[in-house]
Amino acid sequence: MLARCWAVLGSRPLWKPVVLLSPAPLRAGGRPVAFSTTCVRCSKNRRLRQKRIISERKLTRYFVDHRKVRVVGGQGGAGGRSFYSEPRKIFGGPDGGNGGDGGHVILKADQQMKSLSSVLPFYQGFHGERGGIKNCYGANGASLYVKVPVGTLVKEDGKVVADLSKHGEEYVAAYGGAGGKGNRFFLSNENRSPATFTPGEPGQERVLHLELKTTAHAGLVGFPNAGKSSLLRAISRARPAVAAYPFTTLNPHVGIVHYHDYEQVAVADIPGLIKGAHQNRGLGMAFLRHIERCRFLLYVVDLSVPQPWIQLEDLKYELEQYQKGLSERPCVVIGNKIDLAESRINLPLLKERIADRVIALSALTGHNLEELLFCLRELYDAYVKTEQSRGESPVKW
């Protein structure tokens, strides 16, 4: 409340605002309710709400890489049945218009979508409207667009019918039915007043299997507890779960590596593989299919274990058994955990056994991460030049 107080100094009245504070309201326990003021010193330090960190098990509920979908096109509108009526014109003839076509169901690749969890198990297109009088055609049903992540495979009866590997690509999953014919369509010299009209055709019905394959430039491939998730956290802003037990990562994570010239390289953390992964041991088939989209591979080897080169041989064998030629893609071997004493002993032995380039680093301490970033950029530039020489556009993030 503001009360006006008048003070007379000499002959000039001055108006002074006086703030009267009413007693603070009391809670049920008798304590006053805390309130904030606009004063900078007295106001509360309100921090911005941070993004809630989702655990790996809870993330499994949100990340879906396969989905069975039933799609039905919209039904076509029925044809109209009417006769023209006007004063002093008794036999105006038929004027029923054709019905509108049903809407399609279209799958559209969107780079903002990262999972198939938002895809529903059933979609149906919009129906066409019925034909009207005075030869008016019915309105066509609108097409129904279903957004799916980039890298989605569409299969029907085990056969691939579409590969949505680029942003904005579309695939008509179900066509809408054609609209029916009105009685005006059946007008002829033999039948001057037809009353026949046809209903709209039903839309196409299909059962499709959607399968997501993560699209990234580089893929981190290795056995469980090799340090793939820790490495991705060190070179990007991705935050996959890290723990001291195997199979911590249950879903692929994609991190973006930023460079000074505004180029972005996507690196995918593939869940750990085991021996016999190509036979679907340890969900191997579910993990291996995410490697197919990777343009080059980063083999992560734990240098602290005895004979680390055997890990590399087993990894390449599993990739080759899953898909021929997959292990021959451009690659680099990353020797992780170089901060341990055993790793320094095994590093020269590993370089003698293999012909690929070896980068020794520590994802925990950040030792020698710069060499990995430079090598990653070299692989990316080589990929861009190869795609441009073929006349194709490279994948950009």
Disulfide bonds with the S-S distance in Angstrom:
none
